[in-house]
Amino acid sequence: MSGTVAPMKDDDAITPRRMTRWPWAWACAVWAAAWLLMLGLDRHIGLAQAAITLVLASALAAIWLPLLSSLGTTLLAVMAFDWFLVPPKHAFAVELTEDMLLLAEILILSWVVTGLLARGRVLATRARRSARHADQMRRLGDALRDAEDPLRRGEALRRALEDLLGDTPKLLLLRNETPAPEDDQASTTLGDPSADDLVGMWHCVRLCRQFGPGTGHEQELPALYLPLRGAEDEAFGAAMVPVVPTEVRDDEVLVQAQALCDQMGQLLHRARTQRQAESAQARAQGQAVRNALLAAISHDYRTPLAAIMGAASSLRDQGGKLAPAQRERLAESIVAETRQLSRLTDNTLQLVRLDAPGVQLHLDWESPDELAGVAVERARKHHDPERRIKVWAEPGLPLVRCDAVLFSQMLENLIDNALKYSDPPAPVELDVRRHGEHIVFAVRDSGPGIEPQWREKIFDVFQRGDWRSGSSNSAAQRGAGVGLAVCRSIARAHGGELKLRQRSHGGSSFECWLPEEDAPRVDERDPTADGARP
């Protein structure tokens, strides 16, 4: 249509310049039938019956004819009625007063009926247009609700505007919180707008006002600019539709086009508000976690620091008076408490690191039995002097892709946790096996188990040893409560999951399920990769 607003189809019947031959043909057929009837029965019916036929023909013809055409046609029909049927015939003179009154009544009645029909047709057209507009708004709302991608949302608006205006619009959608003209990173464009188009759309965004033909602002422009308004005096984009400046605009169509744009603007406004709320909530939660983490660390650092300080002071002030066995116990206490501080620090740093966005792991192909062996060796050295840990790995397991340091730390944390809650001489088992399409690392203990009300909370940060029932190990109550939270974060960072399963004969099994991947052959692996094993 070369940039014009397409009128609604229902308006065609009341728009003379768009009148086709078919409505006129129907009206002509009605008038022809009426005149054949009146002239053919002129000698058999009275003047009143003929007048009723004329009024009926006028009403039927008004169904297809525009108002002015119908009024003019009715006037000509009344004059022809006077010429052919009212005595004296073939003259416009009227002999009787009642005949003059009859002609006036025919004309007035026909015009009233024609006006009422035209008015009803206009109201029906507006009702249909309103229904179509409402349906269009509903369909656009459904499309905007179902589409998460802003580009797809923009395409939905473009289709709606094209269906309404008859030409393909161009869109500017803001990405950032505030407009930044000529910044490609601040916006998304649809429809390949030119540089001049972008200038106009940015101007529309900044002013938050429509302009172009029919808007009352800058009507000489060859395009219609509509802001995507989301709030008062704030636009989240703009739409541009090429138009002919001299084309008469339909106010209702412009109102509908602006309503469609505003629906998109309100959606973008809600999306921005939601992003701001989520960002504020994330910042608040992060600050709360940091505060709690600092409080927990400061609290849990006091005990080992006090023990280290006491042992070191004793060695410094009374070292010469102490027996060798006493000095050895004090040194062992310093080493043990220092190891506890180091473990607490490592877990805390890993938890903060894994919760950070965009964390990158140093992944490589590792042997499951070697991972288990390294974790058990470290656990026996630091936590298991009695060698209570039993390890078993299924033969022929495939390689797993993981960060060996992190994964070993997770297994060591699980083993240390199991040792804390299993009183000697109860063993702790590390079992590695294949289960379907997963490789499962299971750390099992024979402790008292976990109370049901705690089984959904044990992986939360700062949840400590009181969720175990019946453990007599005082070491279980120490720590900031980040060990299992770190373990789950490590498992999820590898695309796996850490699960808890209660054992039927007592105790718990913490199981890390890693998805099995297709490992490369030995000769395909990079021999220079860090941590690579043959």
RAJO-V161769 format. One record per run of one state. SS is the DSSP state (H for helix, E for strand, C for the rest). FROM is the first residue (numbers start at 1). LEN is the number of residues. Records with the same first field share a line. If there is no record, write none. Layout:
SS=FROM-LEN, FROM-LEN
//
This chain:
C=1-8, 15-1, 19-2, 41-6, 63-4, 85-12, 147-3, 166-4, 175-9, 191-4, 208-3, 213-4, 218-5, 232-2, 243-8, 319-5, 356-8, 367-1, 383-6, 394-6, 403-1, 421-7, 436-2, 445-5, 451-1, 455-10, 469-5, 478-5, 494-3, 503-5, 516-6, 525-10
H=9-6, 16-3, 21-20, 47-16, 67-18, 97-50, 150-16, 184-3, 195-13, 251-68, 324-32, 368-15, 404-17, 452-3, 465-3, 474-4, 483-11, 522-3
E=170-5, 187-4, 211-2, 217-1, 223-9, 234-9, 364-3, 389-5, 400-3, 428-8, 438-7, 450-1, 468-1, 497-6, 508-8
//
